[in-house]
């Protein structure tokens, strides 16, 4: 069974939710890169602080990490992981989930995993543009090509909720 699990994908793809479920089920420490890369007002933390935290975390014998963030120890995280789960949902599905999450967290109906509790639910046009246009072209496409070429034996590519459910139930017994 995998013991060093890296979850990647766009905002709203389910990374944080499944990271918390995995950590609870397998009794593993979890690192949400959102939590260490931004302060309470959603300003970026200095890169060297984030890098140091990640490098220390991946030295543990087992873990779950939630976050794509190619600029933060990307290669080190990929090398250390025994499983890389990539949530490759359509951009509109991820946007819908972000909108639903914003509504549900503001109403207190669900906790906000990953990000902190101030501006984390603000959906601005800049973010929507990033999620629908920039992420697929500038982050997703090059990242997936790299992962498929360099780490095909570690990569689990999940393209819809049915595949996500089947993988997590079949591999970890998590619903």
N, C-alpha and C positions, 0 to 999 in steps of 0.2 A: 504494500500500500504506500502511496506517495507520502513523504514526510516534509518536503520543502516545496510548497505549492505557490506559484506565482499566478495571480489572476490579472488579466489585462483586457482592455476594451475601452469603448467610449464611455462618456458620462451617461448614466441611465441604463447601462447594459446589465447591471446586476452584480458587479464585482464586489461591492461592499457588503451587500446582503449575503452573498454566498461565502465571502471571507469570514463573516461572523458566524455563519452556520457551521462552516468547516472547523473553525477554531473551537467552537463549543463542542461539537460532536467528537473531534479528535483530541481535544484538550491540548491545543497548540497555541503558542503566542501568535497574535495577529498584529500586523503593521499596516495601517492605512496611510499611504503616502500623502493623501490630502491633509491628514492631521498634523504631519510634521513639516509640510512644505508651506503652510500658511498660518498666520497668526489669527487671533480671535476676530479681527476685523477683515479677514480674508486678504491680507497683504502677504506677499511672498516673504518667506524666511530666507536668509542668506544661504546660498547654495552650499557652501562648505559645511554648514551646520547640518543640513539635510543629508549630504553625502556621508558625513561622519556617522550619523544616526543609522543610516541604511547599512553601511559597511559593518558596523558593530552588530546590528540585528541579524544579518545573514550568516554570522559566525556560529549561531546557535545550531544544535543538531536537528531541529525541526521547527517549521514555521509556516505561516500563511502571510503572503504580502498581496495587498490590493493596490493596484495603481499601474498605470502605463508609464508616463513620465520618462521618455527616452533620455532626457538630460541628467537624470539622477541614477548613476551606477547601473545603467541599463545592462551592459555586458556582464558585470559582476553578478547582478541578480539572475540573469539568464543562465550563467555558468553554474551558480550555486543551486538553482532550482532543479528538482528531479521531474517536475511536471509544470508545464506552462499552459494554462487554460486561457484561451482567447475567446472572449464573448464578441462575436462578429455579427451583431444584430443590425438590421437596416436602420439607417439614420433616423427615419421618421418614427420608428418604434422607440428608439432611445429618446428622442425629443418628447414623445408622448409620455414616456415614463418619467422624464424630468419634470414635466408639467404636472403630472399626477402626484409625484413625490412632493413638489412644492405645495400643492393644495393640501395634501394629507398631513404634512409636517406642520404647516401653519395652523391647521385645525387641531393639532395634537393627537391625530389618529395613528401616527406611526413615528418611530424614532428616526432621526437622520443619521444614517451610518456614514462613516468616512469623513465628511467635512465637518467643520465646527459650526457652532450655533448662532452666528450673527448674519452675515450677508450670504450665507451658503445657499439660500433658496432663491436669491435674486436671479431671475432669468432675463438677461438683457439681450438686445439684438445682437451685440457682439458675440455673446455666447452661442446664440442660436445659429448665427452665421458660421461660427467655428464648428459646431456640432454637425451641421448639414453640409457644409462645403469644404472647410479647411481640414478638419479631422480626416475625412475619408481620403483626401488627396495627399496631404502633407504628413500625416502620421500613420493612419491605418495601412495604406497601400505599401509604403516602404517598409514598415515594421513587419507586416505579414510576409512579404517577399523574403526579408532577411530571416525571419523565424523558420519559414518553410525550407530555406536553403541550408541554414546553419544548425537548426535544432529540430529536424523532423521527428526524431524519436521521442522528444519531450513534449511536442506540441499537440494539444487537443483543441481543435477548432470547432466552436459551437455556433451555429448560424440562426437558431430560432429557439423559442422557449421549450419546445418539445425535445430538442436535442440536449438542452441544458438540463431539463428534468431527468431525462434518461441517463445522462452521464452521472449526475450527482446522486441519483438513487442507486444506480448500478454499481458505482465505484465506492461510494461512501455511505450509502443508506440514508441520504439526506433528501428531504422533500422541501 
